[in-house]
Structure formats: structure tokens, C-alpha cells
Amino acid sequence: MSLFRVLLLVLFALNWASAAPRVGQYDGYTRLVLDLPKEVKYFINEQKTTLTVRLTGITLPASSSQVSSNEIKSYEIKPSGKDTLWTLQLLRPLQKKYTAFWLDGTDGKGVRLVLDLGDKSTGGQSSVQPAAAKTTSAKTVKAPPAPKKPRLRVVIDAGHGGHDPGMVGYIVEEEVTLDVALKLRDLLRKNDVEVILTRDEDEALNADKRADLTARANMANAGTVNVFVSIHVNSGPESAQGIETFIFGEPQGPQTRALAVKENGGGSVGESITKQASSYAQSILGDILVQANLTLSKQLADKVQNAMVQQLNASNRGIKAAPLMVLRVARTPAILVEIGFGTHPVEGRKLGNPAYRQQIAESIAFGVMNFLHVK
């Protein structure tokens, strides 16, 4: 192989380094889609309750995740020499048909490896032909043209609402978070992303704060969800300003824990919920699947935080971990974004400006779509 082709493959590998398979549940089958460079070949090895896809010519970073599907329990991606192994753990012994085929990439530069599993698995003719791409399975079946690719799904949580207004400063938190959430919804829908709102008016999901936060968090696991974003407004000393993004984890210092208590309901309720969430954070340190999901959450947080700081020219307070109840049970990449300080005399007034809130929504949308590889 020439040095030029080696460099090309390295660049392709870096470009796809943060890629994760997209999962869609359909009537009678589950579809997984993985974006890859055109040089990659694949081979499939089937066992009783596993399906292993060897991707040759690319080394993807290790990752794993549980899957909400009728056919698949979880998947794991790990390097194997110069190749990558993509292993699917099935819910039952492999008796149903499956199909693997190529489709053109959405950006025109790569391809998509599509894998359908189930009684009604479908196949399609690829419009691109990576060299010697093949499968060792004899169970691949020819079927009608493939259906439209699964739509990406994002859950947007407008923090607080109803009897809980959140922080009150130069603005009221529940009003700002809802407006930003609605604007973000409209932007994502324009890019063919399905959006679910935890609330679309001034209401709480439950009068009990613990039940309210749990109900919001559970929406991250309703079917196949690709991203969960919770939107909040910060508060603090009058000098405090800037944007920070949180993933679930143990608190990093007293200030982070104080914020968790506030967002978990405040007062004795917030203390109790935070203590419970902290205990859970410590208990999952050795859970490989949870840690893999937190790695994806960190990647999502990086993209959203960077987009907001750059596009809003805001102070960067960084990405942090905190025992936030609304992120606790998420089995999908999940973040909580503090879009600014409502107690700051300049930033607080800016948050009251609809045009600035539109800019906030646009920057969050940019980060989310970058994470989801939506052009």
C-alpha cells in the first residue's frame, strides 16, 4: 500500500473516530447504520447469540452501549490490530434472518454500512461498491428496496416549569428555558430530526420534584433516542457569568455539588436527591456500558459547549460532572446545559432578549447536529 493511501486511511479513521451506530426499531426488524470510509471492507461471523462484524482497514475507538430493541441487547466496538470488531449481543439465539448492505454516505465522502436483523429484515442494492466488500453469512436475503433511513430522535428538556419557576433574577428560568427549547425544536426539525419535548408549556411533569425529574429522565429511554439535552439558567454572585455543560457523575468540588442541589430541587429535597444520585454515581464506576455512554455524553458536551462559547462569544466555564437526577438514568448521550447566569447584570438581561435566545438555540443545534453527523 502506498504512503499516500496509508495517510488517506489515517485521515478517514480520524474523521470517523467519534462515529457511533444509529439504531432504529421497525415493524419486525431492527436497523443499525454505521458511517464508514469507502476503503473499508466487512466480514460477518455469526454465533448462537452474537453477530460479529469485522471492519478491515479502519481502527475505531472502543465503545459500547445498551440497545432498546426487540432483537438486540447491546453492542460493543473495539480495535483488533489494524481492524475493528463490532459485536452485537442478541436477545435470543440467532434464528431470524439478517441482511447487510452498503448505501452512499450522506456527505458524499463515505458510505453507510446497514445491518437489518429480524423476521422482516430488508435488503437493498448499494450504489457504491467498496473493494471486495462481502459477508460470510449465508443467511443474507434479497428483499424489496430498503425503507427510508431511521430518523434521528432528540429529547429536549426545558428545565423547571409550573409550580417550580427555577431561578429568578433579571429573568425567570422556566420562561427562558421553554423559549430556547421551542426554538431548538424548530431548528432540529428543519434538519429532519424528530424532537420530543418534556414540556411545551408552563407546567411540571409531577408535583413531586423527585418524580418530576425521574419522568423527564425516563423520556431519554422511550424507544430509540439519540440525544437528551436539558436546558437551564444558572445563578450565583453578581460577577458570575458564562456557559457550562454537565454530564452525569460525581461532583467536582463544593460549587458543582451546590449547583446539583439547586437543579435537583433545592433545599432539603435537593439535598436528598443529590445524595441519592451521588451514591448511584459511585456505584456505576465499574459498569462498562454506563461508562461507554458517559464517554459519548462527554463527546456531545464538547461539541455543544464549544459551539455555544464560540457562537455566543461567551465566557467558557467548561464541562463538568455532577449528580444531576435528570441525567441519572439516561441510557443515551445526555447533557445539561447552563446557558448563562440570570443573576449577571449583562448576561441576565441578554437572556431576556428573544434574538439572543435564538442564537443560543442555533448554537446548541449546531453542536447536536455535529455530534449526530447531520449536515
Contacts in CASP RR format, 6 or more apart in sequence:
PFRMAT RR
TARGET T0000
AUTHOR 0000-0000-0000
METHOD contacts of the structure
MODEL  1
MSLFRVLLLVLFALNWASAAPRVGQYDGYTRLVLDLPKEVKYFINEQKTT
LTVRLTGITLPASSSQVSSNEIKSYEIKPSGKDTLWTLQLLRPLQKKYTA
FWLDGTDGKGVRLVLDLGDKSTGGQSSVQPAAAKTTSAKTVKAPPAPKKP
RLRVVIDAGHGGHDPGMVGYIVEEEVTLDVALKLRDLLRKNDVEVILTRD
EDEALNADKRADLTARANMANAGTVNVFVSIHVNSGPESAQGIETFIFGE
PQGPQTRALAVKENGGGSVGESITKQASSYAQSILGDILVQANLTLSKQL
ADKVQNAMVQQLNASNRGIKAAPLMVLRVARTPAILVEIGFGTHPVEGRK
LGNPAYRQQIAESIAFGVMNFLHVK
5 39 0 8 1.000
8 39 0 8 1.000
9 37 0 8 1.000
9 39 0 8 1.000
9 57 0 8 1.000
9 58 0 8 1.000
12 37 0 8 1.000
12 39 0 8 1.000
12 58 0 8 1.000
13 37 0 8 1.000
13 58 0 8 1.000
13 59 0 8 1.000
13 60 0 8 1.000
15 37 0 8 1.000
16 35 0 8 1.000
16 36 0 8 1.000
16 37 0 8 1.000
16 58 0 8 1.000
16 60 0 8 1.000
17 60 0 8 1.000
17 61 0 8 1.000
18 61 0 8 1.000
18 299 0 8 1.000
18 371 0 8 1.000
19 34 0 8 1.000
19 35 0 8 1.000
19 36 0 8 1.000
19 60 0 8 1.000
19 373 0 8 1.000
20 63 0 8 1.000
20 65 0 8 1.000
20 77 0 8 1.000
20 296 0 8 1.000
21 32 0 8 1.000
21 33 0 8 1.000
21 34 0 8 1.000
21 75 0 8 1.000
21 77 0 8 1.000
21 86 0 8 1.000
22 32 0 8 1.000
22 33 0 8 1.000
22 34 0 8 1.000
22 150 0 8 1.000
22 152 0 8 1.000
22 226 0 8 1.000
23 30 0 8 1.000
23 31 0 8 1.000
23 32 0 8 1.000
23 67 0 8 1.000
23 68 0 8 1.000
23 69 0 8 1.000
23 72 0 8 1.000
23 150 0 8 1.000
23 224 0 8 1.000
24 30 0 8 1.000
24 31 0 8 1.000
24 32 0 8 1.000
24 69 0 8 1.000
24 150 0 8 1.000
24 224 0 8 1.000
25 68 0 8 1.000
25 69 0 8 1.000
25 70 0 8 1.000
25 223 0 8 1.000
25 224 0 8 1.000
26 120 0 8 1.000
26 147 0 8 1.000
26 150 0 8 1.000
27 120 0 8 1.000
28 70 0 8 1.000
28 118 0 8 1.000
28 119 0 8 1.000
28 120 0 8 1.000
29 71 0 8 1.000
29 116 0 8 1.000
29 117 0 8 1.000
29 118 0 8 1.000
29 119 0 8 1.000
29 120 0 8 1.000
29 121 0 8 1.000
29 122 0 8 1.000
30 67 0 8 1.000
30 69 0 8 1.000
30 70 0 8 1.000
30 71 0 8 1.000
30 72 0 8 1.000
30 116 0 8 1.000
30 117 0 8 1.000
30 118 0 8 1.000
31 114 0 8 1.000
31 115 0 8 1.000
31 116 0 8 1.000
31 149 0 8 1.000
31 150 0 8 1.000
32 72 0 8 1.000
32 75 0 8 1.000
32 88 0 8 1.000
32 114 0 8 1.000
32 115 0 8 1.000
32 117 0 8 1.000
33 103 0 8 1.000
33 112 0 8 1.000
33 113 0 8 1.000
33 114 0 8 1.000
33 115 0 8 1.000
33 149 0 8 1.000
33 150 0 8 1.000
34 86 0 8 1.000
34 112 0 8 1.000
34 113 0 8 1.000
34 115 0 8 1.000
35 105 0 8 1.000
35 106 0 8 1.000
35 110 0 8 1.000
35 111 0 8 1.000
35 112 0 8 1.000
35 373 0 8 1.000
36 55 0 8 1.000
36 58 0 8 1.000
36 110 0 8 1.000
36 111 0 8 1.000
36 112 0 8 1.000
36 113 0 8 1.000
37 58 0 8 1.000
37 109 0 8 1.000
37 110 0 8 1.000
37 111 0 8 1.000
38 109 0 8 1.000
38 110 0 8 1.000
38 111 0 8 1.000
38 128 0 8 1.000
38 130 0 8 1.000
39 57 0 8 1.000
39 58 0 8 1.000
39 130 0 8 1.000
39 131 0 8 1.000
40 55 0 8 1.000
40 56 0 8 1.000
40 57 0 8 1.000
40 58 0 8 1.000
40 111 0 8 1.000
40 113 0 8 1.000
40 130 0 8 1.000
40 133 0 8 1.000
41 55 0 8 1.000
41 56 0 8 1.000
41 57 0 8 1.000
41 130 0 8 1.000
41 131 0 8 1.000
41 132 0 8 1.000
41 133 0 8 1.000
41 134 0 8 1.000
42 53 0 8 1.000
42 54 0 8 1.000
42 55 0 8 1.000
42 56 0 8 1.000
42 100 0 8 1.000
42 113 0 8 1.000
42 133 0 8 1.000
42 134 0 8 1.000
42 135 0 8 1.000
43 53 0 8 1.000
43 54 0 8 1.000
43 56 0 8 1.000
43 134 0 8 1.000
43 135 0 8 1.000
43 136 0 8 1.000
44 51 0 8 1.000
44 52 0 8 1.000
44 53 0 8 1.000
44 54 0 8 1.000
44 100 0 8 1.000
44 135 0 8 1.000
44 136 0 8 1.000
44 137 0 8 1.000
45 51 0 8 1.000
45 52 0 8 1.000
45 54 0 8 1.000
45 136 0 8 1.000
46 52 0 8 1.000
46 94 0 8 1.000
46 137 0 8 1.000
46 139 0 8 1.000
47 94 0 8 1.000
48 93 0 8 1.000
48 94 0 8 1.000
49 89 0 8 1.000
49 90 0 8 1.000
49 92 0 8 1.000
49 93 0 8 1.000
49 94 0 8 1.000
50 87 0 8 1.000
50 88 0 8 1.000
50 89 0 8 1.000
50 90 0 8 1.000
50 94 0 8 1.000
51 87 0 8 1.000
51 88 0 8 1.000
51 90 0 8 1.000
51 94 0 8 1.000
51 98 0 8 1.000
51 115 0 8 1.000
51 117 0 8 1.000
52 85 0 8 1.000
52 86 0 8 1.000
52 87 0 8 1.000
52 88 0 8 1.000
53 85 0 8 1.000
53 86 0 8 1.000
53 87 0 8 1.000
53 88 0 8 1.000
53 100 0 8 1.000
53 113 0 8 1.000
53 115 0 8 1.000
54 80 0 8 1.000
54 83 0 8 1.000
54 84 0 8 1.000
54 85 0 8 1.000
54 86 0 8 1.000
55 83 0 8 1.000
55 84 0 8 1.000
55 85 0 8 1.000
55 86 0 8 1.000
55 113 0 8 1.000
56 82 0 8 1.000
56 83 0 8 1.000
57 82 0 8 1.000
57 83 0 8 1.000
58 83 0 8 1.000
58 84 0 8 1.000
59 79 0 8 1.000
59 81 0 8 1.000
59 82 0 8 1.000
59 83 0 8 1.000
59 84 0 8 1.000
60 77 0 8 1.000
60 79 0 8 1.000
60 84 0 8 1.000
61 77 0 8 1.000
61 79 0 8 1.000
62 76 0 8 1.000
62 77 0 8 1.000
62 78 0 8 1.000
62 79 0 8 1.000
62 292 0 8 1.000
63 76 0 8 1.000
63 77 0 8 1.000
63 292 0 8 1.000
63 295 0 8 1.000
63 296 0 8 1.000
64 74 0 8 1.000
64 75 0 8 1.000
64 76 0 8 1.000
64 77 0 8 1.000
64 288 0 8 1.000
64 289 0 8 1.000
64 292 0 8 1.000
65 74 0 8 1.000
65 75 0 8 1.000
65 289 0 8 1.000
65 292 0 8 1.000
65 293 0 8 1.000
65 296 0 8 1.000
65 331 0 8 1.000
66 73 0 8 1.000
66 74 0 8 1.000
66 289 0 8 1.000
66 293 0 8 1.000
66 331 0 8 1.000
67 73 0 8 1.000
67 74 0 8 1.000
67 75 0 8 1.000
68 221 0 8 1.000
68 223 0 8 1.000
68 224 0 8 1.000
68 331 0 8 1.000
69 91 0 8 1.000
69 224 0 8 1.000
70 91 0 8 1.000
71 90 0 8 1.000
71 91 0 8 1.000
71 96 0 8 1.000
71 117 0 8 1.000
71 118 0 8 1.000
72 88 0 8 1.000
72 89 0 8 1.000
72 90 0 8 1.000
72 91 0 8 1.000
72 117 0 8 1.000
73 89 0 8 1.000
73 90 0 8 1.000
73 91 0 8 1.000
74 88 0 8 1.000
74 89 0 8 1.000
74 289 0 8 1.000
75 86 0 8 1.000
75 87 0 8 1.000
75 88 0 8 1.000
75 89 0 8 1.000
76 85 0 8 1.000
76 86 0 8 1.000
76 87 0 8 1.000
76 89 0 8 1.000
77 84 0 8 1.000
77 85 0 8 1.000
77 86 0 8 1.000
77 87 0 8 1.000
78 84 0 8 1.000
78 85 0 8 1.000
78 87 0 8 1.000
79 85 0 8 1.000
88 115 0 8 1.000
88 117 0 8 1.000
90 117 0 8 1.000
96 117 0 8 1.000
96 118 0 8 1.000
96 119 0 8 1.000
96 121 0 8 1.000
97 118 0 8 1.000
97 119 0 8 1.000
97 121 0 8 1.000
97 139 0 8 1.000
97 140 0 8 1.000
97 141 0 8 1.000
98 115 0 8 1.000
98 116 0 8 1.000
98 117 0 8 1.000
98 118 0 8 1.000
98 121 0 8 1.000
98 137 0 8 1.000
98 139 0 8 1.000
98 140 0 8 1.000
99 114 0 8 1.000
99 115 0 8 1.000
99 116 0 8 1.000
99 121 0 8 1.000
99 122 0 8 1.000
99 123 0 8 1.000
99 124 0 8 1.000
99 140 0 8 1.000
99 141 0 8 1.000
99 143 0 8 1.000
100 113 0 8 1.000
100 114 0 8 1.000
100 115 0 8 1.000
100 116 0 8 1.000
100 135 0 8 1.000
100 137 0 8 1.000
100 140 0 8 1.000
101 114 0 8 1.000
101 123 0 8 1.000
101 124 0 8 1.000
101 125 0 8 1.000
101 126 0 8 1.000
101 146 0 8 1.000
102 111 0 8 1.000
102 112 0 8 1.000
102 113 0 8 1.000
102 114 0 8 1.000
102 126 0 8 1.000
102 128 0 8 1.000
102 129 0 8 1.000
102 130 0 8 1.000
102 133 0 8 1.000
103 111 0 8 1.000
103 112 0 8 1.000
103 114 0 8 1.000
103 126 0 8 1.000
103 127 0 8 1.000
103 128 0 8 1.000
103 146 0 8 1.000
103 149 0 8 1.000
104 110 0 8 1.000
104 111 0 8 1.000
104 112 0 8 1.000
104 126 0 8 1.000
104 127 0 8 1.000
104 128 0 8 1.000
105 111 0 8 1.000
105 112 0 8 1.000
105 128 0 8 1.000
106 112 0 8 1.000
106 373 0 8 1.000
106 375 0 8 1.000
107 373 0 8 1.000
107 375 0 8 1.000
110 128 0 8 1.000
111 126 0 8 1.000
111 128 0 8 1.000
111 130 0 8 1.000
112 149 0 8 1.000
114 123 0 8 1.000
114 146 0 8 1.000
116 122 0 8 1.000
116 123 0 8 1.000
116 146 0 8 1.000
121 141 0 8 1.000
121 143 0 8 1.000
122 143 0 8 1.000
122 144 0 8 1.000
122 145 0 8 1.000
122 146 0 8 1.000
122 147 0 8 1.000
123 141 0 8 1.000
123 142 0 8 1.000
123 143 0 8 1.000
123 144 0 8 1.000
123 145 0 8 1.000
123 146 0 8 1.000
124 142 0 8 1.000
124 143 0 8 1.000
124 145 0 8 1.000
124 146 0 8 1.000
125 145 0 8 1.000
150 224 0 8 1.000
151 192 0 8 1.000
151 193 0 8 1.000
151 194 0 8 1.000
152 192 0 8 1.000
152 193 0 8 1.000
152 194 0 8 1.000
152 226 0 8 1.000
152 227 0 8 1.000
152 372 0 8 1.000
152 374 0 8 1.000
153 193 0 8 1.000
153 194 0 8 1.000
153 195 0 8 1.000
153 196 0 8 1.000
153 223 0 8 1.000
153 224 0 8 1.000
153 225 0 8 1.000
153 226 0 8 1.000
154 188 0 8 1.000
154 193 0 8 1.000
154 194 0 8 1.000
154 195 0 8 1.000
154 196 0 8 1.000
154 225 0 8 1.000
154 226 0 8 1.000
154 227 0 8 1.000
154 228 0 8 1.000
154 229 0 8 1.000
154 368 0 8 1.000
154 372 0 8 1.000
155 195 0 8 1.000
155 196 0 8 1.000
155 197 0 8 1.000
155 198 0 8 1.000
155 219 0 8 1.000
155 220 0 8 1.000
155 222 0 8 1.000
155 225 0 8 1.000
155 227 0 8 1.000
155 228 0 8 1.000
155 229 0 8 1.000
156 181 0 8 1.000
156 184 0 8 1.000
156 185 0 8 1.000
156 195 0 8 1.000
156 196 0 8 1.000
156 197 0 8 1.000
156 198 0 8 1.000
156 229 0 8 1.000
156 231 0 8 1.000
157 181 0 8 1.000
157 197 0 8 1.000
157 198 0 8 1.000
157 199 0 8 1.000
157 216 0 8 1.000
157 219 0 8 1.000
157 228 0 8 1.000
157 229 0 8 1.000
157 230 0 8 1.000
157 231 0 8 1.000
157 326 0 8 1.000
158 174 0 8 1.000
158 177 0 8 1.000
158 178 0 8 1.000
158 180 0 8 1.000
158 181 0 8 1.000
158 182 0 8 1.000
158 197 0 8 1.000
158 198 0 8 1.000
158 199 0 8 1.000
158 231 0 8 1.000
159 166 0 8 1.000
159 173 0 8 1.000
159 174 0 8 1.000
159 177 0 8 1.000
159 178 0 8 1.000
159 198 0 8 1.000
159 199 0 8 1.000
159 216 0 8 1.000
159 230 0 8 1.000
159 231 0 8 1.000
159 232 0 8 1.000
159 326 0 8 1.000
160 166 0 8 1.000
160 173 0 8 1.000
160 174 0 8 1.000
160 177 0 8 1.000
160 204 0 8 1.000
160 232 0 8 1.000
161 174 0 8 1.000
161 178 0 8 1.000
161 199 0 8 1.000
161 202 0 8 1.000
161 203 0 8 1.000
161 204 0 8 1.000
162 174 0 8 1.000
162 202 0 8 1.000
162 203 0 8 1.000
162 204 0 8 1.000
163 204 0 8 1.000
163 207 0 8 1.000
164 174 0 8 1.000
164 204 0 8 1.000
164 209 0 8 1.000
164 212 0 8 1.000
164 265 0 8 1.000
165 172 0 8 1.000
165 173 0 8 1.000
165 174 0 8 1.000
166 172 0 8 1.000
166 173 0 8 1.000
166 174 0 8 1.000
166 233 0 8 1.000
167 173 0 8 1.000
167 233 0 8 1.000
167 234 0 8 1.000
167 235 0 8 1.000
167 262 0 8 1.000
167 342 0 8 1.000
167 343 0 8 1.000
169 235 0 8 1.000
169 342 0 8 1.000
169 343 0 8 1.000
169 348 0 8 1.000
170 342 0 8 1.000
170 343 0 8 1.000
170 344 0 8 1.000
170 345 0 8 1.000
170 348 0 8 1.000
170 349 0 8 1.000
170 351 0 8 1.000
170 352 0 8 1.000
171 233 0 8 1.000
171 342 0 8 1.000
171 348 0 8 1.000
171 351 0 8 1.000
171 352 0 8 1.000
173 232 0 8 1.000
173 233 0 8 1.000
173 342 0 8 1.000
174 202 0 8 1.000
175 202 0 8 1.000
176 233 0 8 1.000
176 339 0 8 1.000
176 351 0 8 1.000
176 352 0 8 1.000
176 357 0 8 1.000
177 231 0 8 1.000
177 232 0 8 1.000
177 233 0 8 1.000
177 339 0 8 1.000
178 199 0 8 1.000
178 200 0 8 1.000
178 201 0 8 1.000
178 202 0 8 1.000
179 354 0 8 1.000
179 357 0 8 1.000
180 231 0 8 1.000
180 339 0 8 1.000
180 357 0 8 1.000
180 360 0 8 1.000
180 361 0 8 1.000
180 364 0 8 1.000
181 197 0 8 1.000
181 200 0 8 1.000
181 231 0 8 1.000
182 197 0 8 1.000
182 200 0 8 1.000
183 357 0 8 1.000
183 358 0 8 1.000
183 360 0 8 1.000
183 361 0 8 1.000
183 362 0 8 1.000
184 195 0 8 1.000
184 229 0 8 1.000
184 231 0 8 1.000
184 361 0 8 1.000
184 364 0 8 1.000
184 365 0 8 1.000
185 195 0 8 1.000
185 197 0 8 1.000
186 361 0 8 1.000
187 361 0 8 1.000
187 362 0 8 1.000
187 365 0 8 1.000
188 195 0 8 1.000
188 365 0 8 1.000
188 368 0 8 1.000
188 369 0 8 1.000
189 195 0 8 1.000
191 365 0 8 1.000
191 369 0 8 1.000
191 374 0 8 1.000
192 374 0 8 1.000
193 369 0 8 1.000
193 372 0 8 1.000
193 374 0 8 1.000
196 219 0 8 1.000
196 222 0 8 1.000
196 225 0 8 1.000
198 205 0 8 1.000
198 215 0 8 1.000
198 216 0 8 1.000
198 219 0 8 1.000
199 205 0 8 1.000
204 212 0 8 1.000
205 211 0 8 1.000
205 212 0 8 1.000
205 215 0 8 1.000
205 216 0 8 1.000
206 212 0 8 1.000
206 215 0 8 1.000
209 264 0 8 1.000
209 265 0 8 1.000
209 269 0 8 1.000
209 270 0 8 1.000
209 273 0 8 1.000
210 269 0 8 1.000
210 272 0 8 1.000
210 273 0 8 1.000
210 325 0 8 1.000
213 264 0 8 1.000
213 265 0 8 1.000
213 273 0 8 1.000
213 325 0 8 1.000
213 326 0 8 1.000
214 325 0 8 1.000
214 329 0 8 1.000
216 230 0 8 1.000
216 326 0 8 1.000
217 325 0 8 1.000
217 326 0 8 1.000
217 327 0 8 1.000
217 328 0 8 1.000
217 329 0 8 1.000
217 330 0 8 1.000
218 329 0 8 1.000
219 225 0 8 1.000
219 228 0 8 1.000
220 228 0 8 1.000
220 329 0 8 1.000
220 330 0 8 1.000
220 331 0 8 1.000
220 332 0 8 1.000
220 334 0 8 1.000
221 329 0 8 1.000
221 330 0 8 1.000
221 331 0 8 1.000
221 332 0 8 1.000
225 332 0 8 1.000
226 332 0 8 1.000
226 333 0 8 1.000
226 372 0 8 1.000
227 300 0 8 1.000
227 332 0 8 1.000
227 333 0 8 1.000
227 334 0 8 1.000
227 368 0 8 1.000
227 371 0 8 1.000
227 372 0 8 1.000
228 327 0 8 1.000
228 330 0 8 1.000
228 332 0 8 1.000
228 333 0 8 1.000
228 334 0 8 1.000
228 335 0 8 1.000
229 304 0 8 1.000
229 334 0 8 1.000
229 335 0 8 1.000
229 336 0 8 1.000
229 337 0 8 1.000
229 364 0 8 1.000
229 368 0 8 1.000
230 324 0 8 1.000
230 326 0 8 1.000
230 327 0 8 1.000
230 334 0 8 1.000
230 335 0 8 1.000
230 336 0 8 1.000
230 337 0 8 1.000
231 336 0 8 1.000
231 337 0 8 1.000
231 339 0 8 1.000
231 364 0 8 1.000
232 263 0 8 1.000
232 336 0 8 1.000
232 337 0 8 1.000
232 338 0 8 1.000
232 339 0 8 1.000
233 338 0 8 1.000
233 339 0 8 1.000
233 340 0 8 1.000
233 341 0 8 1.000
233 342 0 8 1.000
233 351 0 8 1.000
234 240 0 8 1.000
234 242 0 8 1.000
234 244 0 8 1.000
234 259 0 8 1.000
234 338 0 8 1.000
234 339 0 8 1.000
234 340 0 8 1.000
234 341 0 8 1.000
234 342 0 8 1.000
234 343 0 8 1.000
235 262 0 8 1.000
235 341 0 8 1.000
235 342 0 8 1.000
235 343 0 8 1.000
236 341 0 8 1.000
236 343 0 8 1.000
237 343 0 8 1.000
238 343 0 8 1.000
238 344 0 8 1.000
238 345 0 8 1.000
239 344 0 8 1.000
240 341 0 8 1.000
240 343 0 8 1.000
240 344 0 8 1.000
241 314 0 8 1.000
241 315 0 8 1.000
241 340 0 8 1.000
241 341 0 8 1.000
241 344 0 8 1.000
241 346 0 8 1.000
241 347 0 8 1.000
242 314 0 8 1.000
242 315 0 8 1.000
242 316 0 8 1.000
242 317 0 8 1.000
242 340 0 8 1.000
242 341 0 8 1.000
242 344 0 8 1.000
242 347 0 8 1.000
243 305 0 8 1.000
243 308 0 8 1.000
243 309 0 8 1.000
243 312 0 8 1.000
243 314 0 8 1.000
243 315 0 8 1.000
243 316 0 8 1.000
243 317 0 8 1.000
243 318 0 8 1.000
243 337 0 8 1.000
243 338 0 8 1.000
243 339 0 8 1.000
243 340 0 8 1.000
244 305 0 8 1.000
244 317 0 8 1.000
244 318 0 8 1.000
244 319 0 8 1.000
244 320 0 8 1.000
244 337 0 8 1.000
244 338 0 8 1.000
245 301 0 8 1.000
245 304 0 8 1.000
245 305 0 8 1.000
245 308 0 8 1.000
245 318 0 8 1.000
245 319 0 8 1.000
245 320 0 8 1.000
245 335 0 8 1.000
245 336 0 8 1.000
245 337 0 8 1.000
245 338 0 8 1.000
246 259 0 8 1.000
246 301 0 8 1.000
246 319 0 8 1.000
246 320 0 8 1.000
246 321 0 8 1.000
246 322 0 8 1.000
246 324 0 8 1.000
246 327 0 8 1.000
246 335 0 8 1.000
246 336 0 8 1.000
246 337 0 8 1.000
246 338 0 8 1.000
247 294 0 8 1.000
247 297 0 8 1.000
247 298 0 8 1.000
247 301 0 8 1.000
247 319 0 8 1.000
247 320 0 8 1.000
247 321 0 8 1.000
247 327 0 8 1.000
247 334 0 8 1.000
247 335 0 8 1.000
247 336 0 8 1.000
248 277 0 8 1.000
248 281 0 8 1.000
248 294 0 8 1.000
248 297 0 8 1.000
248 321 0 8 1.000
248 322 0 8 1.000
248 323 0 8 1.000
248 324 0 8 1.000
248 327 0 8 1.000
248 328 0 8 1.000
248 330 0 8 1.000
248 334 0 8 1.000
249 281 0 8 1.000
249 294 0 8 1.000
249 321 0 8 1.000
249 322 0 8 1.000
249 323 0 8 1.000
250 278 0 8 1.000
250 281 0 8 1.000
250 282 0 8 1.000
250 321 0 8 1.000
250 323 0 8 1.000
251 257 0 8 1.000
251 260 0 8 1.000
251 278 0 8 1.000
251 321 0 8 1.000
251 322 0 8 1.000
251 323 0 8 1.000
252 320 0 8 1.000
252 321 0 8 1.000
252 322 0 8 1.000
256 320 0 8 1.000
256 321 0 8 1.000
256 322 0 8 1.000
257 274 0 8 1.000
257 278 0 8 1.000
257 322 0 8 1.000
257 323 0 8 1.000
259 322 0 8 1.000
259 338 0 8 1.000
260 274 0 8 1.000
260 277 0 8 1.000
260 322 0 8 1.000
260 323 0 8 1.000
260 324 0 8 1.000
261 267 0 8 1.000
261 270 0 8 1.000
261 271 0 8 1.000
261 274 0 8 1.000
262 270 0 8 1.000
263 324 0 8 1.000
263 326 0 8 1.000
263 336 0 8 1.000
264 270 0 8 1.000
264 273 0 8 1.000
264 274 0 8 1.000
264 277 0 8 1.000
264 323 0 8 1.000
264 324 0 8 1.000
264 325 0 8 1.000
265 273 0 8 1.000
273 325 0 8 1.000
274 323 0 8 1.000
274 325 0 8 1.000
276 325 0 8 1.000
277 323 0 8 1.000
277 324 0 8 1.000
277 325 0 8 1.000
277 328 0 8 1.000
278 323 0 8 1.000
280 323 0 8 1.000
280 328 0 8 1.000
281 321 0 8 1.000
281 323 0 8 1.000
284 290 0 8 1.000
284 291 0 8 1.000
285 291 0 8 1.000
293 330 0 8 1.000
293 331 0 8 1.000
293 332 0 8 1.000
293 333 0 8 1.000
296 333 0 8 1.000
297 327 0 8 1.000
297 330 0 8 1.000
297 333 0 8 1.000
297 334 0 8 1.000
297 335 0 8 1.000
298 319 0 8 1.000
299 333 0 8 1.000
299 371 0 8 1.000
300 333 0 8 1.000
300 334 0 8 1.000
300 335 0 8 1.000
300 367 0 8 1.000
300 368 0 8 1.000
300 371 0 8 1.000
301 319 0 8 1.000
301 335 0 8 1.000
302 319 0 8 1.000
303 367 0 8 1.000
303 368 0 8 1.000
303 370 0 8 1.000
303 371 0 8 1.000
304 335 0 8 1.000
304 337 0 8 1.000
304 363 0 8 1.000
304 364 0 8 1.000
304 367 0 8 1.000
304 368 0 8 1.000
304 371 0 8 1.000
305 316 0 8 1.000
305 318 0 8 1.000
305 319 0 8 1.000
305 337 0 8 1.000
306 367 0 8 1.000
307 363 0 8 1.000
307 364 0 8 1.000
307 366 0 8 1.000
307 367 0 8 1.000
307 370 0 8 1.000
308 314 0 8 1.000
308 337 0 8 1.000
308 339 0 8 1.000
308 360 0 8 1.000
308 363 0 8 1.000
308 364 0 8 1.000
309 315 0 8 1.000
309 316 0 8 1.000
310 363 0 8 1.000
311 359 0 8 1.000
311 362 0 8 1.000
311 363 0 8 1.000
311 366 0 8 1.000
312 356 0 8 1.000
312 359 0 8 1.000
312 360 0 8 1.000
312 363 0 8 1.000
314 340 0 8 1.000
314 347 0 8 1.000
317 338 0 8 1.000
322 336 0 8 1.000
324 336 0 8 1.000
326 336 0 8 1.000
327 334 0 8 1.000
327 335 0 8 1.000
327 336 0 8 1.000
333 371 0 8 1.000
337 364 0 8 1.000
339 351 0 8 1.000
339 360 0 8 1.000
340 347 0 8 1.000
340 348 0 8 1.000
340 351 0 8 1.000
341 347 0 8 1.000
341 348 0 8 1.000
342 348 0 8 1.000
342 351 0 8 1.000
350 356 0 8 1.000
351 357 0 8 1.000
369 375 0 8 1.000
END
